[in-house]
Amino acid sequence: MAPSGMKPPVCDEPATKPATLPTAAVSLRPPPVKTGLRLGGHLDGHPRRNALESVVTGEAGTAVGCPRTRAIPNGSPPTHASRSRAVQSEARCAHIIRAVLFAGGVLLIELGCARPAPPIRSVIVEVDELATRLGGCSRKARPVLLDVRDAAAYDAGHVDGAVRVDPLAWKHDSLAAATGLPNDVIWRRRIGALDISGVDPVIIYDDGRMTEAARVWFILQHFGVSEPAVLNGGYRALAPSIADGTIRITQAPTRPGPVEFRPQRSPDQAMTLVDKERVRRAIQRGEAQVLDVRSVAEFTGKDPRTNPRAGHLPTAINLPHTALLDETGRLKDPAGLTRTLEQAGLQRGKPIITHCESGGRASLAALAAKRAGFGPVWNYYLSFSDWSADASCPVEQP
């Protein structure tokens, strides 16, 4: 017995069934985890990231699907093990939140940069437009860039992202019987190997002569690349932009990822490729104007080059390709080209057959005529070397 006035010890109190307590909610949520993202810099506070976080975490900041509280059954206090499991569960949820936020941030940024490159509206691109297009924040927002210079020039420095195209190989293979332009399968595979799908804009530059870039341009559009264009003035026109850092130069080669090339232009939309038989008929019927863009010496026969016969095609008009360029080596603007072509005697609205010695200058003339709005334009790509080798094809001299 306890002394008078003292409450008996608890152990002496009669055992009674404790009243059933309502299920209590004890918060097991660990302190908030800061989930700053690093994608070239913190994105905390970024409106797109915060919007995503509000969806993932809910208004109260607790991850959807991650319990903020845990019920304690039958009023039993949580054990150390249950607390440990709860903390681990919450940690896993926090990890998931970070992963989701990171992936969502990347996705939002990519969505902002995934817009395709705007279409090229002309066959000629100026340096400032190239600089703007190269500023896209993703590969999809930039054009495919082709460098048509020799290996030494490319290795010494080229526009960042440019893929090298061997000008000698393309010239040789496009003129050879076994690998020439009638061989669709060979060339479509070759174009796809340059990471050209057919829909992406393509910008081509050479060393500044414009003829090798024009050759590649003609081949690409012939096989169905929808938007090929040539950089006006070639690589040497980039000098001011390279000097001020507007256009970045690198020596690291670009390795293209081969893609399946799918022509986007039907043959009737492309510039017409013609052979000597089609040219012969056009001359006989007076269907087209023949534009010879070789030098005056080649045209008159004083410079036969390696041809068995020297001279020119019947009815041909001689306009050396250099007349299509301005004093800086750039292709003239449409108004300037119109004046040059009209002064040479060419008429707008009548087919023009361009030719040279072996396709490069003829392709530049075709590009110039298209830029000026003349044509339709037919390119006799095999040109005078093909014509003069056939004794049945007439050759004239002044």
MARMIDREN-111887 format. One record per residue (C-alpha): residue number from 1; x, y, z; residue in three letters. Coordinates in pm, whole numbers. Example, Ala and Ser with C-alpha at 12.3 -4.5 7.8 and 13.67 -1.06 7.14 Angstrom:
MARMIDREN-111887
<r nr="1" x="1230" y="-450" z="780" rest="ALA"/>
<r nr="2" x="1367" y="-106" z="714" rest="SER"/>
end
This chain:
MARMIDREN-111887
<r nr="1" x="0" y="0" z="0" rest="MET"/>
<r nr="2" x="118" y="344" z="-73" rest="ALA"/>
<r nr="3" x="131" y="592" z="206" rest="PRO"/>
<r nr="4" x="-177" y="803" z="261" rest="SER"/>
<r nr="5" x="-215" y="1085" z="10" rest="GLY"/>
<r nr="6" x="8" y="925" z="-245" rest="MET"/>
<r nr="7" x="-114" y="783" z="-572" rest="LYS"/>
<r nr="8" x="-43" y="415" z="-613" rest="PRO"/>
<r nr="9" x="229" y="326" z="-859" rest="PRO"/>
<r nr="10" x="115" y="275" z="-1210" rest="VAL"/>
<r nr="11" x="203" y="-91" z="-1187" rest="CYS"/>
<r nr="12" x="-52" y="-127" z="-905" rest="ASP"/>
<r nr="13" x="-332" y="32" z="-1106" rest="GLU"/>
<r nr="14" x="-591" y="-210" z="-1230" rest="PRO"/>
<r nr="15" x="-533" y="-305" z="-1595" rest="ALA"/>
<r nr="16" x="-786" y="-152" z="-1821" rest="THR"/>
<r nr="17" x="-826" y="-184" z="-2194" rest="LYS"/>
<r nr="18" x="-696" y="137" z="-2345" rest="PRO"/>
<r nr="19" x="-940" y="338" z="-2542" rest="ALA"/>
<r nr="20" x="-903" y="285" z="-2919" rest="THR"/>
<r nr="21" x="-721" y="583" z="-3055" rest="LEU"/>
<r nr="22" x="-798" y="724" z="-3396" rest="PRO"/>
<r nr="23" x="-534" y="652" z="-3655" rest="THR"/>
<r nr="24" x="-269" y="916" z="-3618" rest="ALA"/>
<r nr="25" x="-80" y="1075" z="-3908" rest="ALA"/>
<r nr="26" x="284" y="1118" z="-3835" rest="VAL"/>
<r nr="27" x="481" y="1297" z="-4107" rest="SER"/>
<r nr="28" x="775" y="1098" z="-4225" rest="LEU"/>
<r nr="29" x="864" y="1336" z="-4508" rest="ARG"/>
<r nr="30" x="1232" y="1424" z="-4509" rest="PRO"/>
<r nr="31" x="1349" y="1778" z="-4550" rest="PRO"/>
<r nr="32" x="1288" y="1914" z="-4899" rest="PRO"/>
<r nr="33" x="1550" y="1819" z="-5153" rest="VAL"/>
<r nr="34" x="1678" y="2097" z="-5374" rest="LYS"/>
<r nr="35" x="1653" y="1977" z="-5731" rest="THR"/>
<r nr="36" x="1843" y="2236" z="-5928" rest="GLY"/>
<r nr="37" x="1908" y="2131" z="-6287" rest="LEU"/>
<r nr="38" x="2228" y="2190" z="-6473" rest="ARG"/>
<r nr="39" x="2196" y="2216" z="-6850" rest="LEU"/>
<r nr="40" x="2470" y="2460" z="-6919" rest="GLY"/>
<r nr="41" x="2357" y="2652" z="-6608" rest="GLY"/>
<r nr="42" x="2101" y="2636" z="-6326" rest="HIS"/>
<r nr="43" x="1742" y="2629" z="-6439" rest="LEU"/>
<r nr="44" x="1600" y="2700" z="-6092" rest="ASP"/>
<r nr="45" x="1351" y="2978" z="-6131" rest="GLY"/>
<r nr="46" x="1304" y="2909" z="-6500" rest="HIS"/>
<r nr="47" x="931" y="2939" z="-6578" rest="PRO"/>
<r nr="48" x="923" y="2626" z="-6795" rest="ARG"/>
<r nr="49" x="1101" y="2419" z="-6529" rest="ARG"/>
<r nr="50" x="880" y="2553" z="-6249" rest="ASN"/>
<r nr="51" x="569" y="2473" z="-6447" rest="ALA"/>
<r nr="52" x="690" y="2118" z="-6491" rest="LEU"/>
<r nr="53" x="778" y="2091" z="-6121" rest="GLU"/>
<r nr="54" x="431" y="2207" z="-6018" rest="SER"/>
<r nr="55" x="279" y="1929" z="-6226" rest="VAL"/>
<r nr="56" x="517" y="1667" z="-6086" rest="VAL"/>
<r nr="57" x="502" y="1779" z="-5723" rest="THR"/>
<r nr="58" x="153" y="1924" z="-5688" rest="GLY"/>
<r nr="59" x="60" y="2250" z="-5519" rest="GLU"/>
<r nr="60" x="196" y="2150" z="-5179" rest="ALA"/>
<r nr="61" x="534" y="2056" z="-5322" rest="GLY"/>
<r nr="62" x="497" y="1683" z="-5251" rest="THR"/>
<r nr="63" x="568" y="1441" z="-5530" rest="ALA"/>
<r nr="64" x="258" y="1292" z="-5685" rest="VAL"/>
<r nr="65" x="265" y="922" z="-5600" rest="GLY"/>
<r nr="66" x="506" y="976" z="-5308" rest="CYS"/>
<r nr="67" x="310" y="968" z="-4978" rest="PRO"/>
<r nr="68" x="360" y="1280" z="-4772" rest="ARG"/>
<r nr="69" x="228" y="1108" z="-4456" rest="THR"/>
<r nr="70" x="196" y="751" z="-4345" rest="ARG"/>
<r nr="71" x="-85" y="613" z="-4130" rest="ALA"/>
<r nr="72" x="9" y="440" z="-3804" rest="ILE"/>
<r nr="73" x="-224" y="141" z="-3771" rest="PRO"/>
<r nr="74" x="-395" y="78" z="-3437" rest="ASN"/>
<r nr="75" x="-220" y="370" z="-3280" rest="GLY"/>
<r nr="76" x="111" y="184" z="-3270" rest="SER"/>
<r nr="77" x="413" y="413" z="-3280" rest="PRO"/>
<r nr="78" x="632" y="366" z="-3587" rest="PRO"/>
<r nr="79" x="925" y="139" z="-3533" rest="THR"/>
<r nr="80" x="1281" y="224" z="-3632" rest="HIS"/>
<r nr="81" x="1251" y="-20" z="-3924" rest="ALA"/>
<r nr="82" x="927" y="133" z="-4051" rest="SER"/>
<r nr="83" x="1076" y="481" z="-4024" rest="ARG"/>
<r nr="84" x="1383" y="363" z="-4213" rest="SER"/>
<r nr="85" x="1172" y="211" z="-4489" rest="ARG"/>
<r nr="86" x="967" y="527" z="-4514" rest="ALA"/>
<r nr="87" x="1276" y="746" z="-4537" rest="VAL"/>
<r nr="88" x="1419" y="520" z="-4805" rest="GLN"/>
<r nr="89" x="1091" y="537" z="-4996" rest="SER"/>
<r nr="90" x="1088" y="913" z="-4973" rest="GLU"/>
<r nr="91" x="1453" y="924" z="-5090" rest="ALA"/>
<r nr="92" x="1364" y="712" z="-5390" rest="ARG"/>
<r nr="93" x="1077" y="946" z="-5470" rest="CYS"/>
<r nr="94" x="1310" y="1245" z="-5444" rest="ALA"/>
<r nr="95" x="1548" y="1073" z="-5684" rest="HIS"/>
<r nr="96" x="1261" y="1009" z="-5925" rest="ILE"/>
<r nr="97" x="1158" y="1374" z="-5899" rest="ILE"/>
<r nr="98" x="1508" y="1487" z="-5988" rest="ARG"/>
<r nr="99" x="1523" y="1247" z="-6283" rest="ALA"/>
<r nr="100" x="1182" y="1355" z="-6411" rest="VAL"/>
<r nr="101" x="1266" y="1723" z="-6373" rest="LEU"/>
<r nr="102" x="1597" y="1676" z="-6552" rest="PHE"/>
<r nr="103" x="1441" y="1481" z="-6836" rest="ALA"/>
<r nr="104" x="1156" y="1729" z="-6858" rest="GLY"/>
<r nr="105" x="1397" y="2021" z="-6867" rest="GLY"/>
<r nr="106" x="1594" y="1860" z="-7146" rest="VAL"/>
<r nr="107" x="1272" y="1785" z="-7332" rest="LEU"/>
<r nr="108" x="1147" y="2140" z="-7300" rest="LEU"/>
<r nr="109" x="1476" y="2281" z="-7421" rest="ILE"/>
<r nr="110" x="1483" y="2036" z="-7711" rest="GLU"/>
<r nr="111" x="1126" y="2120" z="-7802" rest="LEU"/>
<r nr="112" x="1225" y="2483" z="-7815" rest="GLY"/>
<r nr="113" x="1516" y="2401" z="-8049" rest="CYS"/>
<r nr="114" x="1356" y="2123" z="-8249" rest="ALA"/>
<r nr="115" x="1187" y="2345" z="-8499" rest="ARG"/>
<r nr="116" x="1321" y="2252" z="-8843" rest="PRO"/>
<r nr="117" x="1545" y="2497" z="-9024" rest="ALA"/>
<r nr="118" x="1346" y="2753" z="-9223" rest="PRO"/>
<r nr="119" x="1339" y="2685" z="-9597" rest="PRO"/>
<r nr="120" x="1596" y="2842" z="-9826" rest="ILE"/>
<r nr="121" x="1417" y="3066" z="-10074" rest="ARG"/>
<r nr="122" x="1699" y="3110" z="-10322" rest="SER"/>
<r nr="123" x="1969" y="2905" z="-10492" rest="VAL"/>
<r nr="124" x="2222" y="3152" z="-10351" rest="ILE"/>
<r nr="125" x="2290" y="3219" z="-9981" rest="VAL"/>
<r nr="126" x="2483" y="3524" z="-9863" rest="GLU"/>
<r nr="127" x="2729" y="3519" z="-9572" rest="VAL"/>
<r nr="128" x="2499" y="3695" z="-9325" rest="ASP"/>
<r nr="129" x="2222" y="3442" z="-9388" rest="GLU"/>
<r nr="130" x="2465" y="3156" z="-9337" rest="LEU"/>
<r nr="131" x="2575" y="3307" z="-9004" rest="ALA"/>
<r nr="132" x="2212" y="3334" z="-8892" rest="THR"/>
<r nr="133" x="2133" y="2977" z="-8989" rest="ARG"/>
<r nr="134" x="2440" y="2841" z="-8814" rest="LEU"/>
<r nr="135" x="2320" y="3005" z="-8491" rest="GLY"/>
<r nr="136" x="2042" y="2747" z="-8446" rest="GLY"/>
<r nr="137" x="2048" y="2576" z="-8105" rest="CYS"/>
<r nr="138" x="2015" y="2223" z="-8240" rest="SER"/>
<r nr="139" x="2120" y="2016" z="-8538" rest="ARG"/>
<r nr="140" x="1764" y="2019" z="-8669" rest="LYS"/>
<r nr="141" x="1762" y="2398" z="-8673" rest="ALA"/>
<r nr="142" x="2078" y="2417" z="-8884" rest="ARG"/>
<r nr="143" x="2138" y="2330" z="-9250" rest="PRO"/>
<r nr="144" x="2361" y="2053" z="-9375" rest="VAL"/>
<r nr="145" x="2687" y="2227" z="-9466" rest="LEU"/>
<r nr="146" x="2914" y="2091" z="-9741" rest="LEU"/>
<r nr="147" x="3275" y="2202" z="-9793" rest="ASP"/>
<r nr="148" x="3381" y="2134" z="-10154" rest="VAL"/>
<r nr="149" x="3753" y="2211" z="-10126" rest="ARG"/>
<r nr="150" x="4064" y="1998" z="-10136" rest="ASP"/>
<r nr="151" x="4170" y="1801" z="-9830" rest="ALA"/>
<r nr="152" x="4455" y="2035" z="-9734" rest="ALA"/>
<r nr="153" x="4229" y="2340" z="-9729" rest="ALA"/>
<r nr="154" x="3963" y="2158" z="-9527" rest="TYR"/>
<r nr="155" x="4214" y="2030" z="-9274" rest="ASP"/>
<r nr="156" x="4364" y="2377" z="-9230" rest="ALA"/>
<r nr="157" x="4026" y="2510" z="-9118" rest="GLY"/>
<r nr="158" x="3660" y="2486" z="-9215" rest="HIS"/>
<r nr="159" x="3325" y="2607" z="-9089" rest="VAL"/>
<r nr="160" x="3228" y="2416" z="-8776" rest="ASP"/>
<r nr="161" x="2998" y="2132" z="-8874" rest="GLY"/>
<r nr="162" x="3088" y="2129" z="-9243" rest="ALA"/>
<r nr="163" x="3124" y="1791" z="-9410" rest="VAL"/>
<r nr="164" x="3392" y="1764" z="-9676" rest="ARG"/>
<r nr="165" x="3297" y="1664" z="-10030" rest="VAL"/>
<r nr="166" x="3587" y="1569" z="-10257" rest="ASP"/>
<r nr="167" x="3550" y="1791" z="-10566" rest="PRO"/>
<r nr="168" x="3776" y="1576" z="-10785" rest="LEU"/>
<r nr="169" x="3592" y="1255" z="-10695" rest="ALA"/>
<r nr="170" x="3251" y="1407" z="-10764" rest="TRP"/>
<r nr="171" x="3372" y="1548" z="-11095" rest="LYS"/>
<r nr="172" x="3530" y="1222" z="-11206" rest="HIS"/>
<r nr="173" x="3247" y="995" z="-11096" rest="ASP"/>
<r nr="174" x="2971" y="1218" z="-11235" rest="SER"/>
<r nr="175" x="3137" y="1216" z="-11579" rest="LEU"/>
<r nr="176" x="3240" y="848" z="-11594" rest="ALA"/>
<r nr="177" x="3012" y="608" z="-11778" rest="ALA"/>
<r nr="178" x="3005" y="351" z="-11498" rest="ALA"/>
<r nr="179" x="2924" y="598" z="-11221" rest="THR"/>
<r nr="180" x="2766" y="891" z="-11406" rest="GLY"/>
<r nr="181" x="2446" y="1073" z="-11325" rest="LEU"/>
<r nr="182" x="2216" y="818" z="-11491" rest="PRO"/>
<r nr="183" x="2311" y="579" z="-11207" rest="ASN"/>
<r nr="184" x="2045" y="674" z="-10953" rest="ASP"/>
<r nr="185" x="2124" y="406" z="-10694" rest="VAL"/>
<r nr="186" x="2491" y="502" z="-10667" rest="ILE"/>
<r nr="187" x="2423" y="872" z="-10622" rest="TRP"/>
<r nr="188" x="2130" y="840" z="-10384" rest="ARG"/>
<r nr="189" x="2343" y="623" z="-10158" rest="ARG"/>
<r nr="190" x="2626" y="873" z="-10187" rest="ARG"/>
<r nr="191" x="2399" y="1164" z="-10097" rest="ILE"/>
<r nr="192" x="2256" y="980" z="-9795" rest="GLY"/>
<r nr="193" x="2609" y="914" z="-9671" rest="ALA"/>
<r nr="194" x="2648" y="1291" z="-9631" rest="LEU"/>
<r nr="195" x="2363" y="1301" z="-9375" rest="ASP"/>
<r nr="196" x="2128" y="1448" z="-9636" rest="ILE"/>
<r nr="197" x="1774" y="1316" z="-9597" rest="SER"/>
<r nr="198" x="1626" y="1515" z="-9882" rest="GLY"/>
<r nr="199" x="1419" y="1755" z="-9673" rest="VAL"/>
<r nr="200" x="1696" y="1938" z="-9485" rest="ASP"/>
<r nr="201" x="1832" y="2260" z="-9634" rest="PRO"/>
<r nr="202" x="2183" y="2216" z="-9773" rest="VAL"/>
<r nr="203" x="2439" y="2494" z="-9816" rest="ILE"/>
<r nr="204" x="2748" y="2432" z="-10028" rest="ILE"/>
<r nr="205" x="3069" y="2631" z="-10047" rest="TYR"/>
<r nr="206" x="3395" y="2590" z="-10236" rest="ASP"/>
<r nr="207" x="3720" y="2786" z="-10244" rest="ASP"/>
<r nr="208" x="3553" y="3084" z="-10412" rest="GLY"/>
<r nr="209" x="3555" y="2980" z="-10776" rest="ARG"/>
<r nr="210" x="3187" y="2887" z="-10740" rest="MET"/>
<r nr="211" x="3208" y="2620" z="-11012" rest="THR"/>
<r nr="212" x="3271" y="2316" z="-10787" rest="GLU"/>
<r nr="213" x="3000" y="2422" z="-10544" rest="ALA"/>
<r nr="214" x="2767" y="2470" z="-10841" rest="ALA"/>
<r nr="215" x="2849" y="2119" z="-10965" rest="ARG"/>
<r nr="216" x="2751" y="1965" z="-10631" rest="VAL"/>
<r nr="217" x="2441" y="2187" z="-10620" rest="TRP"/>
<r nr="218" x="2329" y="2069" z="-10963" rest="PHE"/>
<r nr="219" x="2379" y="1702" z="-10874" rest="ILE"/>
<r nr="220" x="2187" y="1735" z="-10546" rest="LEU"/>
<r nr="221" x="1890" y="1911" z="-10701" rest="GLN"/>
<r nr="222" x="1891" y="1667" z="-10993" rest="HIS"/>
<r nr="223" x="1845" y="1374" z="-10755" rest="PHE"/>
<r nr="224" x="1574" y="1539" z="-10551" rest="GLY"/>
<r nr="225" x="1729" y="1738" z="-10266" rest="VAL"/>
<r nr="226" x="1460" y="1999" z="-10211" rest="SER"/>
<r nr="227" x="1661" y="2299" z="-10093" rest="GLU"/>
<r nr="228" x="2027" y="2304" z="-10198" rest="PRO"/>
<r nr="229" x="2196" y="2644" z="-10221" rest="ALA"/>
<r nr="230" x="2544" y="2779" z="-10288" rest="VAL"/>
<r nr="231" x="2727" y="3021" z="-10060" rest="LEU"/>
<r nr="232" x="2796" y="3331" z="-10266" rest="ASN"/>
<r nr="233" x="3169" y="3390" z="-10293" rest="GLY"/>
<r nr="234" x="3266" y="3062" z="-10131" rest="GLY"/>
<r nr="235" x="3498" y="3020" z="-9834" rest="TYR"/>
<r nr="236" x="3704" y="3330" z="-9903" rest="ARG"/>
<r nr="237" x="3392" y="3546" z="-9866" rest="ALA"/>
<r nr="238" x="3377" y="3431" z="-9502" rest="LEU"/>
<r nr="239" x="3701" y="3605" z="-9404" rest="ALA"/>
<r nr="240" x="3540" y="3908" z="-9227" rest="PRO"/>
<r nr="241" x="3293" y="3688" z="-9038" rest="SER"/>
<r nr="242" x="3568" y="3450" z="-8934" rest="ILE"/>
<r nr="243" x="3784" y="3741" z="-8814" rest="ALA"/>
<r nr="244" x="3510" y="3888" z="-8592" rest="ASP"/>
<r nr="245" x="3402" y="3550" z="-8458" rest="GLY"/>
<r nr="246" x="3058" y="3551" z="-8618" rest="THR"/>
<r nr="247" x="3134" y="3221" z="-8792" rest="ILE"/>
<r nr="248" x="3332" y="2959" z="-8602" rest="ARG"/>
<r nr="249" x="3615" y="2773" z="-8772" rest="ILE"/>
<r nr="250" x="3758" y="2440" z="-8662" rest="THR"/>
<r nr="251" x="4013" y="2185" z="-8777" rest="GLN"/>
<r nr="252" x="3820" y="1891" z="-8634" rest="ALA"/>
<r nr="253" x="3662" y="1691" z="-8917" rest="PRO"/>
<r nr="254" x="3286" y="1640" z="-8918" rest="THR"/>
<r nr="255" x="3184" y="1277" z="-8948" rest="ARG"/>
<r nr="256" x="2839" y="1259" z="-9108" rest="PRO"/>
<r nr="257" x="2589" y="1003" z="-8988" rest="GLY"/>
<r nr="258" x="2453" y="818" z="-9292" rest="PRO"/>
<r nr="259" x="2079" y="849" z="-9340" rest="VAL"/>
<r nr="260" x="1830" y="715" z="-9590" rest="GLU"/>
<r nr="261" x="1803" y="970" z="-9866" rest="PHE"/>
<r nr="262" x="1451" y="1013" z="-9999" rest="ARG"/>
<r nr="263" x="1405" y="1239" z="-10303" rest="PRO"/>
<r nr="264" x="1166" y="1524" z="-10232" rest="GLN"/>
<r nr="265" x="1137" y="1663" z="-10580" rest="ARG"/>
<r nr="266" x="991" y="1488" z="-10881" rest="SER"/>
<r nr="267" x="1210" y="1477" z="-11193" rest="PRO"/>
<r nr="268" x="993" y="1732" z="-11372" rest="ASP"/>
<r nr="269" x="1059" y="1983" z="-11093" rest="GLN"/>
<r nr="270" x="1437" y="1949" z="-11112" rest="ALA"/>
<r nr="271" x="1652" y="2127" z="-11366" rest="MET"/>
<r nr="272" x="1666" y="1911" z="-11679" rest="THR"/>
<r nr="273" x="1974" y="1700" z="-11746" rest="LEU"/>
<r nr="274" x="2013" y="1651" z="-12122" rest="VAL"/>
<r nr="275" x="2241" y="1437" z="-12337" rest="ASP"/>
<r nr="276" x="2392" y="1512" z="-12675" rest="LYS"/>
<r nr="277" x="2103" y="1356" z="-12869" rest="GLU"/>
<r nr="278" x="1855" y="1584" z="-12695" rest="ARG"/>
<r nr="279" x="2084" y="1881" z="-12762" rest="VAL"/>
<r nr="280" x="2118" y="1784" z="-13128" rest="ARG"/>
<r nr="281" x="1741" y="1771" z="-13174" rest="ARG"/>
<r nr="282" x="1693" y="2102" z="-12994" rest="ALA"/>
<r nr="283" x="1947" y="2271" z="-13222" rest="ILE"/>
<r nr="284" x="1796" y="2122" z="-13537" rest="GLN"/>
<r nr="285" x="1443" y="2228" z="-13437" rest="ARG"/>
<r nr="286" x="1539" y="2565" z="-13293" rest="GLY"/>
<r nr="287" x="1381" y="2471" z="-12963" rest="GLU"/>
<r nr="288" x="1643" y="2614" z="-12731" rest="ALA"/>
<r nr="289" x="1920" y="2869" z="-12691" rest="GLN"/>
<r nr="290" x="2266" y="2716" z="-12650" rest="VAL"/>
<r nr="291" x="2479" y="2897" z="-12392" rest="LEU"/>
<r nr="292" x="2851" y="2815" z="-12404" rest="ASP"/>
<r nr="293" x="3023" y="2949" z="-12092" rest="VAL"/>
<r nr="294" x="3377" y="2845" z="-12181" rest="ARG"/>
<r nr="295" x="3650" y="3099" z="-12246" rest="SER"/>
<r nr="296" x="3666" y="3288" z="-12575" rest="VAL"/>
<r nr="297" x="3976" y="3088" z="-12673" rest="ALA"/>
<r nr="298" x="3794" y="2760" z="-12619" rest="GLU"/>
<r nr="299" x="3488" y="2881" z="-12805" rest="PHE"/>
<r nr="300" x="3685" y="2994" z="-13110" rest="THR"/>
<r nr="301" x="3897" y="2681" z="-13118" rest="GLY"/>
<r nr="302" x="4229" y="2844" z="-13028" rest="LYS"/>
<r nr="303" x="4237" y="2645" z="-12703" rest="ASP"/>
<r nr="304" x="4126" y="2287" z="-12779" rest="PRO"/>
<r nr="305" x="4214" y="2164" z="-12429" rest="ARG"/>
<r nr="306" x="4227" y="1784" z="-12461" rest="THR"/>
<r nr="307" x="3946" y="1759" z="-12716" rest="ASN"/>
<r nr="308" x="3995" y="1588" z="-13053" rest="PRO"/>
<r nr="309" x="3811" y="1876" z="-13221" rest="ARG"/>
<r nr="310" x="3805" y="2243" z="-13131" rest="ALA"/>
<r nr="311" x="3531" y="2502" z="-13174" rest="GLY"/>
<r nr="312" x="3171" y="2523" z="-13059" rest="HIS"/>
<r nr="313" x="2821" y="2385" z="-13110" rest="LEU"/>
<r nr="314" x="2607" y="2532" z="-13391" rest="PRO"/>
<r nr="315" x="2400" y="2839" z="-13286" rest="THR"/>
<r nr="316" x="2587" y="2863" z="-12954" rest="ALA"/>
<r nr="317" x="2618" y="3197" z="-12776" rest="ILE"/>
<r nr="318" x="2948" y="3249" z="-12595" rest="ASN"/>
<r nr="319" x="2938" y="3407" z="-12250" rest="LEU"/>
<r nr="320" x="3240" y="3318" z="-12035" rest="PRO"/>
<r nr="321" x="3131" y="3217" z="-11688" rest="HIS"/>
<r nr="322" x="3341" y="3493" z="-11532" rest="THR"/>
<r nr="323" x="3095" y="3745" z="-11680" rest="ALA"/>
<r nr="324" x="2836" y="3609" z="-11436" rest="LEU"/>
<r nr="325" x="3046" y="3717" z="-11137" rest="LEU"/>
<r nr="326" x="3100" y="4063" z="-10996" rest="ASP"/>
<r nr="327" x="3435" y="4222" z="-10916" rest="GLU"/>
<r nr="328" x="3452" y="4045" z="-10579" rest="THR"/>
<r nr="329" x="3400" y="3700" z="-10729" rest="GLY"/>
<r nr="330" x="3039" y="3669" z="-10614" rest="ARG"/>
<r nr="331" x="2753" y="3576" z="-10842" rest="LEU"/>
<r nr="332" x="2573" y="3889" z="-10956" rest="LYS"/>
<r nr="333" x="2232" y="3973" z="-10818" rest="ASP"/>
<r nr="334" x="1924" y="3888" z="-11031" rest="PRO"/>
<r nr="335" x="1913" y="4235" z="-11192" rest="ALA"/>
<r nr="336" x="2281" y="4221" z="-11281" rest="GLY"/>
<r nr="337" x="2247" y="3870" z="-11421" rest="LEU"/>
<r nr="338" x="1947" y="3974" z="-11627" rest="THR"/>
<r nr="339" x="2142" y="4256" z="-11789" rest="ARG"/>
<r nr="340" x="2438" y="4026" z="-11860" rest="THR"/>
<r nr="341" x="2226" y="3750" z="-12013" rest="LEU"/>
<r nr="342" x="2017" y="3988" z="-12224" rest="GLU"/>
<r nr="343" x="2327" y="4170" z="-12352" rest="GLN"/>
<r nr="344" x="2466" y="3834" z="-12462" rest="ALA"/>
<r nr="345" x="2151" y="3780" z="-12671" rest="GLY"/>
<r nr="346" x="1956" y="3538" z="-12452" rest="LEU"/>
<r nr="347" x="1578" y="3564" z="-12432" rest="GLN"/>
<r nr="348" x="1366" y="3513" z="-12124" rest="ARG"/>
<r nr="349" x="1099" y="3244" z="-12150" rest="GLY"/>
<r nr="350" x="1279" y="3022" z="-12401" rest="LYS"/>
<r nr="351" x="1473" y="2710" z="-12294" rest="PRO"/>
<r nr="352" x="1845" y="2759" z="-12237" rest="ILE"/>
<r nr="353" x="2096" y="2477" z="-12278" rest="ILE"/>
<r nr="354" x="2409" y="2544" z="-12072" rest="THR"/>
<r nr="355" x="2737" y="2371" z="-12140" rest="HIS"/>
<r nr="356" x="3111" y="2410" z="-12088" rest="CYS"/>
<r nr="357" x="3395" y="2157" z="-12103" rest="GLU"/>
<r nr="358" x="3304" y="1916" z="-11822" rest="SER"/>
<r nr="359" x="3001" y="2031" z="-11624" rest="GLY"/>
<r nr="360" x="3124" y="2272" z="-11356" rest="GLY"/>
<r nr="361" x="3094" y="2601" z="-11539" rest="ARG"/>
<r nr="362" x="2775" y="2478" z="-11708" rest="ALA"/>
<r nr="363" x="2624" y="2414" z="-11364" rest="SER"/>
<r nr="364" x="2717" y="2765" z="-11252" rest="LEU"/>
<r nr="365" x="2552" y="2908" z="-11564" rest="ALA"/>
<r nr="366" x="2242" y="2700" z="-11492" rest="ALA"/>
<r nr="367" x="2236" y="2833" z="-11137" rest="LEU"/>
<r nr="368" x="2277" y="3191" z="-11263" rest="ALA"/>
<r nr="369" x="2001" y="3157" z="-11521" rest="ALA"/>
<r nr="370" x="1768" y="3015" z="-11258" rest="LYS"/>
<r nr="371" x="1851" y="3297" z="-11018" rest="ARG"/>
<r nr="372" x="1772" y="3554" z="-11288" rest="ALA"/>
<r nr="373" x="1443" y="3385" z="-11374" rest="GLY"/>
<r nr="374" x="1544" y="3265" z="-11722" rest="PHE"/>
<r nr="375" x="1464" y="2926" z="-11863" rest="GLY"/>
<r nr="376" x="1351" y="2657" z="-11838" rest="PRO"/>
<r nr="377" x="1716" y="2559" z="-11803" rest="VAL"/>
<r nr="378" x="1864" y="2240" z="-11949" rest="TRP"/>
<r nr="379" x="2214" y="2142" z="-11842" rest="ASN"/>
<r nr="380" x="2423" y="1951" z="-12095" rest="TYR"/>
<r nr="381" x="2642" y="1828" z="-11812" rest="TYR"/>
<r nr="382" x="2881" y="1612" z="-12019" rest="LEU"/>
<r nr="383" x="2936" y="1923" z="-12227" rest="SER"/>
<r nr="384" x="3179" y="1990" z="-12511" rest="PHE"/>
<r nr="385" x="3419" y="1707" z="-12424" rest="SER"/>
<r nr="386" x="3133" y="1464" z="-12494" rest="ASP"/>
<r nr="387" x="3016" y="1647" z="-12807" rest="TRP"/>
<r nr="388" x="3356" y="1680" z="-12972" rest="SER"/>
<r nr="389" x="3437" y="1311" z="-12917" rest="ALA"/>
<r nr="390" x="3146" y="1212" z="-13142" rest="ASP"/>
<r nr="391" x="3235" y="1277" z="-13506" rest="ALA"/>
<r nr="392" x="2867" y="1284" z="-13597" rest="SER"/>
<r nr="393" x="2813" y="1597" z="-13387" rest="CYS"/>
<r nr="394" x="2889" y="1914" z="-13586" rest="PRO"/>
<r nr="395" x="3153" y="2154" z="-13454" rest="VAL"/>
<r nr="396" x="3191" y="2507" z="-13586" rest="GLU"/>
<r nr="397" x="3460" y="2771" z="-13574" rest="GLN"/>
<r nr="398" x="3429" y="3143" z="-13647" rest="PRO"/>
end
